[in-house]
Amino acid sequence: MAARLVFSLLLAAACSHAALSAAASSSAVEDTCAKATASGSRKDLAPFCVSTLQAAPGSAGADARGLAVIATNLTLANYTAAYATIKALQRRGGWSERELAALATCRQLYIEALNVVHSAIHALNTGQTQAYVADMGVVRRAATGCEDAFGFGGGGGGGVGNQLATESPLHKVDDDAINLTTVATLIVLIL
């Protein structure tokens, strides 16, 4: 009976410690996201930043620099998944010539962005903030360029008159890519 009581007390203490650690790490993510999104017009990204980073492995004990690394690695994973999605859409078929051309443009933009993400990771690891920000700007433009390829933002088949009539099948993918890239960049800028 006494052993059960001691075990119960130890278990309760361990659970309390785990809860406090989780709260502290949650607080670090929330604080970092709040600081990163505080200036400028990107306050709307704070909830996205928090939810994305809290869900990422390793964020529990990470400081702002660690969260910047995690956000950059999430960007790499996101762009890799976007590229795979584009390839799958192309294989699926059923697209008009203009939609196929837009998908081909997106595929090219995302493959180029993947190369630049690797450069950004190197810049982050070597403390080259300006190079990192420049690289991530190029990476972000891949997602916006993909949306433009489907006619949103004045892109598409060469002008406003040639815009596709359908919404981009990659809208959510592109939107997540833009948000992840922006969050990663904003966190690096507060380091």
N, CA, C and O of each residue as an XYZ file, in Angstrom:
764
protein
N       0.826     -1.183      0.000
C       0.000      0.000      0.000
C       0.872      1.250      0.000
O       0.630      2.182     -0.766
N       1.885      1.266      0.859
C       2.794      2.404      0.917
C       3.554      2.538     -0.392
O       3.829      3.650     -0.843
N       3.894      1.407     -1.005
C       4.613      1.429     -2.274
C       3.738      2.068     -3.360
O       4.226      2.837     -4.188
N       2.436      1.739     -3.344
C       1.524      2.345     -4.316
C       1.428      3.845     -4.119
O       1.389      4.605     -5.087
N       1.389      4.272     -2.864
C       1.302      5.691     -2.560
C       2.554      6.410     -3.053
O       2.461      7.465     -3.682
N       3.716      5.846     -2.769
C       4.980      6.445     -3.213
C       5.022      6.476     -4.742
O       5.398      7.486     -5.337
N       4.633      5.357     -5.377
C       4.613      5.302     -6.837
C       3.665      6.351     -7.403
O       4.002      7.026     -8.376
N       2.496      6.494     -6.814
C       1.517      7.487     -7.263
C       2.060      8.896     -7.127
O       1.869      9.727     -8.015
N       2.734      9.171     -6.020
C       3.325     10.496     -5.816
C       4.438     10.765     -6.831
O       4.534     11.866     -7.372
N       5.279      9.759     -7.088
C       6.344      9.916     -8.078
C       5.770     10.120     -9.476
O       6.265     10.945    -10.244
N       4.734      9.371     -9.796
C       4.089      9.511    -11.098
C       3.474     10.901    -11.243
O       3.601     11.537    -12.289
N       2.818     11.361    -10.203
C       2.209     12.699    -10.228
C       3.290     13.765    -10.391
O       3.105     14.725    -11.139
N       4.418     13.603     -9.697
C       5.514     14.565     -9.804
C       6.093     14.548    -11.217
O       6.392     15.603    -11.776
N       6.251     13.363    -11.794
C       6.787     13.256    -13.152
C       5.846     13.896    -14.154
O       6.287     14.607    -15.057
N       4.567     13.653    -14.004
C       3.581     14.252    -14.912
C       3.568     15.767    -14.787
O       3.452     16.474    -15.788
N       3.685     16.265    -13.571
C       3.719     17.716    -13.349
C       4.951     18.321    -13.996
O       4.879     19.386    -14.609
N       6.092     17.633    -13.857
C       7.337     18.114    -14.458
C       7.203     18.133    -15.987
O       7.609     19.092    -16.643
N       6.630     17.063    -16.539
C       6.441     16.995    -17.990
C       5.505     18.101    -18.455
O       5.738     18.720    -19.493
N       4.460     18.347    -17.700
C       3.515     19.407    -18.064
C       4.182     20.775    -17.998
O       3.961     21.618    -18.868
N       4.992     20.997    -16.977
C       5.709     22.269    -16.856
C       6.705     22.435    -17.989
O       6.840     23.529    -18.537
N       7.409     21.361    -18.352
C       8.366     21.426    -19.460
C       7.645     21.741    -20.764
O       8.109     22.561    -21.555
N       6.506     21.086    -20.984
C       5.735     21.342    -22.200
C       5.238     22.780    -22.225
O       5.250     23.429    -23.270
N       4.807     23.270    -21.083
C       4.340     24.658    -21.006
C       5.482     25.624    -21.273
O       5.303     26.634    -21.955
N       6.666     25.311    -20.732
C       7.824     26.181    -20.957
C       8.209     26.188    -22.431
O       8.508     27.245    -22.987
N       8.206     25.013    -23.076
C       8.570     24.962    -24.482
C       7.500     25.638    -25.335
O       7.812     26.311    -26.318
N       6.241     25.455    -24.952
C       5.155     26.113    -25.649
C       5.316     27.619    -25.538
O       5.085     28.356    -26.496
N       5.712     28.060    -24.360
C       5.942     29.478    -24.128
C       7.089     29.996    -24.994
O       7.008     31.103    -25.527
N       8.157     29.206    -25.139
C       9.295     29.620    -25.972
C       8.858     29.765    -27.429
O       9.247     30.719    -28.103
N       8.060     28.829    -27.911
C       7.561     28.910    -29.282
C       6.660     30.133    -29.425
O       6.799     30.902    -30.377
N       5.744     30.312    -28.489
C       4.831     31.451    -28.556
C       5.582     32.779    -28.488
O       5.274     33.709    -29.233
N       6.568     32.865    -27.595
C       7.357     34.093    -27.475
C       8.131     34.384    -28.758
O       8.148     35.516    -29.241
N       8.768     33.352    -29.302
C       9.541     33.533    -30.528
C       8.640     33.957    -31.678
O       8.971     34.874    -32.429
N       7.503     33.290    -31.814
C       6.570     33.640    -32.894
C       6.017     35.055    -32.713
O       5.860     35.795    -33.685
N       5.726     35.423    -31.471
C       5.212     36.776    -31.206
C       6.251     37.825    -31.582
O       5.916     38.825    -32.217
N       7.501     37.610    -31.201
C       8.572     38.558    -31.539
C       8.794     38.620    -33.040
O       8.953     39.701    -33.607
N       8.805     37.460    -33.682
C       9.088     37.405    -35.113
C       8.015     38.094    -35.943
O       8.315     38.715    -36.962
N       6.783     37.986    -35.514
C       5.672     38.535    -36.301
C       5.193     39.894    -35.794
O       4.232     40.449    -36.328
N       5.846     40.429    -34.780
C       5.375     41.665    -34.149
C       5.471     42.889    -35.051
O       4.576     43.733    -35.051
N       6.539     42.988    -35.811
C       6.695     44.190    -36.622
C       6.182     43.945    -38.036
O       6.129     42.810    -38.510
N       5.819     44.996    -38.672
C       5.369     44.884    -40.047
C       3.945     44.380    -40.156
O       3.148     44.474    -39.223
N       3.659     43.850    -41.312
C       2.292     43.437    -41.606
C       2.086     41.933    -41.459
O       1.130     41.390    -42.012
N       2.950     41.259    -40.735
C       2.852     39.807    -40.664
C       2.347     39.276    -39.323
O       2.595     38.120    -38.980
N       1.648     40.104    -38.576
C       1.060     39.658    -37.302
C       0.081     38.516    -37.519
O      -0.120     37.691    -36.627
N      -0.529     38.462    -38.696
C      -1.473     37.404    -39.021
C      -0.831     36.018    -39.047
O      -1.530     35.007    -38.975
N       0.503     35.972    -39.150
C       1.209     34.692    -39.205
C       1.512     34.100    -37.827
O       1.975     32.963    -37.740
N       1.260     34.841    -36.759
C       1.584     34.345    -35.413
C       0.897     33.013    -35.107
O       1.576     32.090    -34.657
N      -0.394     32.865    -35.323
C      -1.018     31.563    -35.038
C      -0.447     30.431    -35.895
O      -0.239     29.324    -35.398
N      -0.195     30.698    -37.169
C       0.409     29.698    -38.062
C       1.784     29.306    -37.546
O       2.123     28.123    -37.504
N       2.569     30.290    -37.158
C       3.908     30.062    -36.627
C       3.850     29.157    -35.400
O       4.574     28.164    -35.322
N       3.000     29.494    -34.457
C       2.890     28.731    -33.212
C       2.443     27.299    -33.491
O       3.078     26.350    -33.031
N       1.368     27.142    -34.231
C       0.836     25.792    -34.456
C       1.815     24.926    -35.248
O       1.954     23.735    -34.970
N       2.483     25.511    -36.219
C       3.433     24.757    -37.030
C       4.648     24.335    -36.213
O       5.071     23.180    -36.262
N       5.200     25.275    -35.467
C       6.411     24.947    -34.699
C       6.121     24.038    -33.517
O       6.930     23.167    -33.199
N       4.986     24.223    -32.863
C       4.663     23.350    -31.739
C       4.483     21.908    -32.189
O       4.756     20.983    -31.424
N       4.034     21.708    -33.402
C       3.826     20.357    -33.921
C       5.125     19.705    -34.394
O       5.166     18.496    -34.620
N       6.168     20.489    -34.542
C       7.425     19.970    -35.080
C       8.263     19.270    -34.017
O       8.427     19.788    -32.913
N       8.791     18.102    -34.345
C       9.690     17.422    -33.407
C      10.905     18.297    -33.100
O      11.455     18.947    -33.990
N      11.307     18.306    -31.861
C      12.479     19.078    -31.456
C      12.183     20.482    -30.995
O      13.058     21.146    -30.439
N      10.959     20.954    -31.214
C      10.649     22.330    -30.836
C      10.483     22.489    -29.329
O      10.598     23.594    -28.800
N      10.214     21.392    -28.645
C       9.945     21.454    -27.208
C      11.096     22.077    -26.426
O      10.857     22.841    -25.491
N      12.318     21.773    -26.782
C      13.444     22.319    -26.032
C      14.252     23.341    -26.805
O      15.364     23.683    -26.404
N      13.714     23.830    -27.899
C      14.473     24.717    -28.773
C      14.379     26.182    -28.350
O      13.345     26.650    -27.874
N      15.489     26.886    -28.539
C      15.495     28.336    -28.369
C      15.164     28.957    -29.731
O      14.832     28.237    -30.672
N      15.251     30.265    -29.840
C      14.888     30.944    -31.088
C      15.735     30.455    -32.255
O      15.216     30.244    -33.351
N      17.030     30.274    -32.032
C      17.907     29.782    -33.111
C      17.483     28.378    -33.534
O      17.411     28.080    -34.726
N      17.205     27.524    -32.562
C      16.749     26.178    -32.868
C      15.432     26.189    -33.624
O      15.212     25.373    -34.520
N      14.560     27.116    -33.259
C      13.279     27.232    -33.964
C      13.480     27.731    -35.396
O      12.733     27.346    -36.296
N      14.475     28.576    -35.609
C      14.801     29.027    -36.967
C      15.259     27.842    -37.814
O      14.873     27.711    -38.976
N      16.079     26.988    -37.224
C      16.541     25.786    -37.930
C      15.357     24.873    -38.240
O      15.237     24.356    -39.351
N      14.487     24.680    -37.253
C      13.308     23.829    -37.453
C      12.417     24.403    -38.552
O      11.956     23.663    -39.421
N      12.172     25.704    -38.525
C      11.319     26.335    -39.549
C      11.938     26.199    -40.939
O      11.224     25.998    -41.922
N      13.253     26.308    -41.019
C      13.934     26.172    -42.307
C      13.853     24.730    -42.796
O      13.632     24.483    -43.982
N      14.031     23.786    -41.886
C      13.908     22.373    -42.264
C      12.476     22.029    -42.663
O      12.260     21.215    -43.560
N      11.499     22.644    -42.000
C      10.100     22.453    -42.397
C       9.858     23.016    -43.798
O       9.093     22.450    -44.579
N      10.510     24.124    -44.104
C      10.401     24.698    -45.448
C      10.947     23.719    -46.478
O      10.330     23.500    -47.521
N      12.102     23.133    -46.188
C      12.689     22.146    -47.093
C      11.730     20.966    -47.292
O      11.497     20.531    -48.419
N      11.184     20.462    -46.202
C      10.246     19.336    -46.295
C       8.989     19.730    -47.075
O       8.477     18.946    -47.875
N       8.499     20.942    -46.839
C       7.299     21.418    -47.528
C       7.545     21.539    -49.027
O       6.707     21.122    -49.826
N       8.677     22.101    -49.412
C       8.974     22.281    -50.831
C       9.215     20.940    -51.511
O       8.880     20.767    -52.683
N       9.791     19.997    -50.787
C       9.973     18.648    -51.324
C       8.606     17.993    -51.566
O       8.386     17.374    -52.606
N       7.706     18.134    -50.612
C       6.354     17.590    -50.756
C       5.597     18.298    -51.879
O       4.847     17.659    -52.616
N       5.786     19.601    -52.014
C       5.116     20.351    -53.085
C       5.576     19.850    -54.452
O       4.767     19.675    -55.364
N       6.866     19.624    -54.581
C       7.415     19.106    -55.836
C       6.792     17.741    -56.157
O       6.416     17.485    -57.301
N       6.685     16.878    -55.160
C       6.077     15.555    -55.356
C       4.599     15.689    -55.731
O       4.099     14.925    -56.557
N       3.910     16.637    -55.140
C       2.501     16.870    -55.461
C       2.347     17.313    -56.908
O       1.443     16.863    -57.611
N       3.222     18.182    -57.341
C       3.177     18.666    -58.722
C       3.393     17.504    -59.696
O       2.671     17.371    -60.684
N       4.383     16.675    -59.410
C       4.639     15.510    -60.269
C       3.414     14.595    -60.322
O       3.058     14.090    -61.387
N       2.774     14.386    -59.176
C       1.584     13.527    -59.126
C       0.441     14.141    -59.930
O      -0.279     13.429    -60.631
N       0.274     15.445    -59.833
C      -0.778     16.119    -60.608
C      -0.510     15.980    -62.102
O      -1.436     15.759    -62.882
N       0.741     16.108    -62.497
C       1.081     15.971    -63.904
C       0.784     14.547    -64.400
O       0.268     14.366    -65.503
N       1.107     13.563    -63.595
C       0.863     12.165    -63.971
C      -0.637     11.856    -64.037
O      -1.074     11.044    -64.852
N      -1.407     12.503    -63.184
C      -2.845     12.239    -63.121
C      -3.522     12.542    -64.447
O      -4.427     11.829    -64.880
N      -3.068     13.608    -65.077
C      -3.646     13.952    -66.372
C      -4.971     14.686    -66.253
O      -5.423     15.042    -65.165
N      -5.580     14.898    -67.424
C      -6.858     15.585    -67.460
C      -6.734     17.101    -67.472
O      -7.721     17.804    -67.251
N      -5.557     17.602    -67.722
C      -5.312     19.047    -67.695
C      -5.327     19.608    -69.100
O      -4.966     18.926    -70.060
N      -5.747     20.851    -69.213
C      -5.654     21.540    -70.501
C      -4.174     21.839    -70.785
O      -3.323     21.699    -69.907
N      -3.892     22.245    -72.002
C      -2.505     22.584    -72.358
C      -1.982     23.719    -71.474
O      -0.831     23.700    -71.039
N      -2.831     24.693    -71.221
C      -2.407     25.832    -70.396
C      -2.157     25.399    -68.957
O      -1.210     25.867    -68.324
N      -3.001     24.505    -68.434
C      -2.798     24.001    -67.072
C      -1.526     23.146    -66.996
O      -0.785     23.210    -66.015
N      -1.284     22.347    -68.044
C      -0.046     21.557    -68.081
C       1.176     22.468    -68.106
O       2.186     22.183    -67.462
N       1.078     23.559    -68.849
C       2.181     24.514    -68.899
C       2.398     25.156    -67.530
O       3.535     25.353    -67.100
N       1.306     25.477    -66.857
C       1.420     26.072    -65.511
C       2.027     25.074    -64.537
O       2.883     25.441    -63.732
N       1.599     23.819    -64.598
C       2.184     22.790    -63.728
C       3.670     22.613    -64.019
O       4.469     22.451    -63.098
N       4.043     22.645    -65.301
C       5.464     22.529    -65.660
C       6.260     23.701    -65.096
O       7.381     23.524    -64.620
N       5.685     24.888    -65.151
C       6.343     26.068    -64.577
C       6.509     25.889    -63.073
O       7.578     26.158    -62.524
N       5.456     25.437    -62.411
C       5.523     25.218    -60.962
C       6.586     24.188    -60.615
O       7.355     24.372    -59.671
N       6.626     23.119    -61.369
C       7.621     22.068    -61.107
C       9.034     22.632    -61.210
O       9.884     22.361    -60.361
N       9.274     23.412    -62.248
C      10.604     24.009    -62.428
C      10.928     24.987    -61.301
O      12.044     24.991    -60.783
N       9.963     25.807    -60.924
C      10.185     26.773    -59.845
C      10.499     26.076    -58.519
O      11.403     26.489    -57.793
N       9.752     25.022    -58.213
C       9.965     24.320    -56.947
C      11.284     23.556    -56.933
O      11.926     23.484    -55.886
N      11.708     22.988    -58.047
C      12.987     22.269    -58.064
C      14.130     23.270    -57.889
O      15.105     22.982    -57.195
N      14.015     24.428    -58.507
C      15.036     25.467    -58.322
C      15.038     25.954    -56.876
O      16.100     26.188    -56.300
N      13.860     26.107    -56.294
C      13.757     26.565    -54.903
C      14.390     25.557    -53.950
O      15.021     25.946    -52.967
N      14.229     24.272    -54.231
C      14.843     23.254    -53.374
C      16.355     23.411    -53.317
O      16.959     23.238    -52.259
N      16.964     23.736    -54.442
C      18.412     23.971    -54.451
C      18.777     25.186    -53.609
O      19.786     25.184    -52.904
N      17.959     26.210    -53.686
C      18.238     27.438    -52.934
C      17.999     27.232    -51.432
O      18.694     27.839    -50.617
N      17.037     26.395    -51.052
C      16.813     26.110    -49.631
C      18.088     25.518    -49.024
O      18.450     25.846    -47.894
N      18.751     24.664    -49.759
C      20.004     24.085    -49.258
C      21.049     25.172    -49.040
O      21.813     25.119    -48.076
N      21.084     26.141    -49.920
C      21.989     27.277    -49.757
C      21.605     28.100    -48.524
O      22.474     28.564    -47.786
N      20.308     28.276    -48.308
C      19.827     29.017    -47.136
C      20.198     28.290    -45.848
O      20.576     28.926    -44.864
N      20.093     26.972    -45.849
C      20.480     26.193    -44.664
C      21.953     26.408    -44.359
O      22.334     26.583    -43.201
N      22.774     26.396    -45.391
C      24.206     26.655    -45.195
C      24.428     28.064    -44.638
O      25.227     28.254    -43.721
N      23.726     29.040    -45.189
C      23.863     30.421    -44.707
C      23.443     30.519    -43.245
O      24.095     31.212    -42.463
N      22.374     29.843    -42.867
C      21.919     29.859    -41.477
C      22.955     29.221    -40.561
O      23.257     29.747    -39.490
N      23.491     28.093    -40.987
C      24.480     27.387    -40.170
C      25.786     28.146    -40.015
O      26.512     27.935    -39.044
N      26.093     29.024    -40.954
C      27.340     29.793    -40.891
C      27.118     31.235    -40.450
O      28.042     32.048    -40.490
N      25.890     31.557    -40.026
C      25.603     32.884    -39.485
C      25.540     33.996    -40.516
O      25.743     35.160    -40.171
N      25.267     33.676    -41.754
C      25.190     34.677    -42.821
C      23.733     35.109    -43.009
O      23.049     34.651    -43.924
N      23.283     35.985    -42.138
C      21.878     36.376    -42.121
C      21.422     36.996    -43.434
O      20.348     36.662    -43.933
N      22.221     37.893    -43.998
C      21.801     38.547    -45.245
C      21.671     37.543    -46.383
O      20.731     37.616    -47.175
N      22.604     36.614    -46.466
C      22.542     35.589    -47.511
C      21.316     34.701    -47.295
O      20.646     34.315    -48.253
N      21.029     34.380    -46.031
C      19.858     33.566    -45.708
C      18.578     34.265    -46.164
O      17.733     33.662    -46.826
N      18.446     35.532    -45.805
C      17.238     36.292    -46.154
C      17.091     36.379    -47.677
O      15.989     36.237    -48.206
N      18.194     36.609    -48.370
C      18.141     36.673    -49.836
C      17.725     35.323    -50.425
O      16.882     35.258    -51.319
N      18.322     34.259    -49.915
C      17.974     32.925    -50.412
C      16.505     32.597    -50.154
O      15.815     32.077    -51.031
N      16.037     32.901    -48.957
C      14.647     32.580    -48.642
C      13.673     33.440    -49.453
O      12.545     33.020    -49.712
N      14.101     34.634    -49.851
C      13.278     35.451    -50.750
C      13.106     34.764    -52.096
O      12.019     34.777    -52.674
N      14.189     34.160    -52.594
C      14.128     33.411    -53.851
C      13.214     32.197    -53.687
O      12.402     31.896    -54.562
N      13.354     31.508    -52.561
C      12.537     30.331    -52.290
C      11.057     30.709    -52.249
O      10.216     30.026    -52.834
N      10.757     31.777    -51.570
C       9.358     32.231    -51.453
C       8.773     32.566    -52.821
O       7.604     32.288    -53.091
N       9.589     33.164    -53.678
C       9.106     33.544    -55.011
C       8.725     32.330    -55.862
O       7.963     32.466    -56.819
N       9.237     31.161    -55.530
C       8.827     29.955    -56.263
C       7.337     29.703    -56.055
O       6.607     29.403    -57.000
N       6.903     29.827    -54.821
C       5.486     29.587    -54.515
C       4.602     30.682    -55.118
O       3.542     30.387    -55.670
N       5.029     31.932    -55.015
C       4.225     33.001    -55.608
C       4.241     32.893    -57.132
O       3.239     33.169    -57.790
N       5.375     32.493    -57.682
C       5.472     32.291    -59.129
C       4.587     31.170    -59.613
O       4.035     31.234    -60.712
N       4.451     30.151    -58.802
C       3.554     29.040    -59.149
C       2.121     29.535    -59.213
O       1.396     29.208    -60.153
N       1.709     30.308    -58.242
C       0.354     30.873    -58.290
C       0.196     31.749    -59.524
O      -0.835     31.707    -60.196
N       1.222     32.545    -59.821
C       1.173     33.404    -61.005
C       1.045     32.582    -62.290
O       0.381     33.005    -63.236
N       1.679     31.411    -62.319
C       1.615     30.554    -63.510
C       0.181     30.127    -63.824
O      -0.158     29.861    -64.977
N      -0.646     30.064    -62.796
C      -2.039     29.711    -62.998
C      -2.910     30.941    -63.235
O      -4.134     30.839    -63.323
N      -2.263     32.110    -63.337
C      -3.011     33.303    -63.681
C      -3.372     34.194    -62.529
O      -4.052     35.202    -62.721
N      -2.930     33.849    -61.319
C      -3.232     34.679    -60.164
C      -2.087     35.635    -59.950
O      -0.931     35.214    -59.908
N      -2.379     36.907    -59.813
C      -1.338     37.905    -59.618
C      -0.786     38.418    -60.934
O       0.281     39.032    -60.946
N      -1.480     38.185    -62.048
C      -1.037     38.749    -63.324
C      -0.134     37.832    -64.105
O       0.333     38.224    -65.174
N       0.138     36.646    -63.638
C       1.015     35.721    -64.356
C       0.231     34.936    -65.362
O      -0.535     35.484    -66.155
N       0.430     33.662    -65.317
C      -0.295     32.792    -66.231
C       0.358     32.768    -67.580
O       1.578     32.890    -67.684
N      -0.410     32.617    -68.589
C       0.103     32.422    -69.932
C       0.583     33.681    -70.597
O       0.456     33.785    -71.817
N       1.116     34.631    -69.899
C       1.725     35.794    -70.512
C       0.941     37.074    -70.355
O       1.250     38.056    -71.031
N      -0.027     37.110    -69.524
C      -0.732     38.358    -69.324
C      -2.111     38.142    -68.765
O      -2.605     37.018    -68.671
N      -2.721     39.248    -68.396
C      -4.020     39.189    -67.755
C      -5.052     38.553    -68.687
O      -5.921     37.816    -68.222
N      -4.978     38.818    -69.970
C      -5.948     38.270    -70.898
C      -5.830     36.764    -71.062
O      -6.772     36.125    -71.530
N      -4.711     36.188    -70.692
C      -4.488     34.756    -70.847
C      -4.594     33.990    -69.545
O      -4.157     32.841    -69.480
N      -5.148     34.574    -68.525
C      -5.234     33.894    -67.237
C      -6.134     32.672    -67.329
O      -7.110     32.654    -68.079
N      -5.791     31.664    -66.563
C      -6.609     30.460    -66.508
C      -7.892     30.766    -65.750
O      -7.914     31.591    -64.836
N      -8.943     30.094    -66.145
C     -10.242     30.353    -65.528
C     -10.421     29.601    -64.208
O     -11.302     29.945    -63.420
N      -9.597     28.578    -63.957
C      -9.753     27.771    -62.751
C      -8.752     28.191    -61.689
O      -7.696     28.755    -61.977
N      -9.125     27.895    -60.452
C      -8.203     28.158    -59.348
C      -7.043     27.169    -59.420
O      -7.211     26.026    -59.845
N      -5.900     27.614    -59.011
C      -4.718     26.767    -58.995
C      -4.972     25.529    -58.129
O      -5.450     25.654    -57.002
N      -4.658     24.344    -58.643
C      -4.793     23.143    -57.821
C      -3.727     23.090    -56.730
O      -3.747     22.214    -55.865
N      -2.807     24.032    -56.785
C      -1.718     24.099    -55.811
C      -1.863     25.268    -54.850
O      -0.918     25.617    -54.143
N      -3.044     25.873    -54.823
C      -3.216     27.068    -53.994
C      -2.839     26.836    -52.528
O      -2.083     27.621    -51.956
N      -3.353     25.777    -51.922
C      -3.046     25.486    -50.510
C      -1.565     25.164    -50.334
O      -0.944     25.606    -49.367
N      -1.004     24.406    -51.250
C       0.424     24.058    -51.207
C       1.269     25.329    -51.281
O       2.195     25.520    -50.493
N       0.936     26.187    -52.234
C       1.684     27.440    -52.400
C       1.530     28.354    -51.189
O       2.496     28.969    -50.738
N       0.311     28.436    -50.669
C       0.053     29.286    -49.505
C       0.870     28.812    -48.294
O       1.477     29.624    -47.597
N       0.882     27.499    -48.048
C       1.684     26.963    -46.938
C       3.165     27.220    -47.159
O       3.887     27.546    -46.216
N       3.621     27.076    -48.396
C       5.035     27.314    -48.709
C       5.408     28.772    -48.445
O       6.459     29.055    -47.869
N       4.559     29.677    -48.859
C       4.805     31.104    -48.629
C       4.857     31.392    -47.129
O       5.762     32.080    -46.657
N       3.890     30.868    -46.386
C       3.838     31.118    -44.940
C       5.034     30.520    -44.210
O       5.608     31.169    -43.336
N       5.416     29.301    -44.552
C       6.572     28.674    -43.890
C       7.852     29.453    -44.167
O       8.648     29.700    -43.261
N       8.041     29.833    -45.414
C       9.237     30.573    -45.787
C       9.279     31.924    -45.067
O      10.331     32.353    -44.594
N       8.147     32.573    -44.993
C       8.068     33.864    -44.317
C       8.346     33.720    -42.828
O       9.096     34.515    -42.263
N       7.756     32.722    -42.186
C       7.986     32.501    -40.756
C       9.452     32.219    -40.479
O      10.030     32.789    -39.554
N      10.059     31.342    -41.272
C      11.474     31.013    -41.067
C      12.334     32.279    -41.184
O      13.234     32.502    -40.375
N      12.053     33.086    -42.178
C      12.825     34.318    -42.389
C      12.627     35.295    -41.234
O      13.589     35.893    -40.751
N      11.390     35.454    -40.796
C      11.116     36.387    -39.694
C      11.822     35.946    -38.407
O      12.317     36.788    -37.657
N      11.872     34.658    -38.149
C      12.567     34.178    -36.943
C      14.053     34.457    -37.053
O      14.668     34.896    -36.081
N      14.638     34.216    -38.202
C      16.072     34.509    -38.379
C      16.358     35.982    -38.170
O      17.397     36.341    -37.616
N      15.448     36.838    -38.607
C      15.666     38.277    -38.466
C      15.644     38.763    -37.017
O      16.129     39.859    -36.737
N      15.095     37.979    -36.095
C      15.090     38.412    -34.681
C      16.250     37.809    -33.889
O      16.415     38.111    -32.707
N      17.048     36.966    -34.529
C      18.168     36.346    -33.809
C      19.242     37.365    -33.484
O      20.258     37.021    -32.881
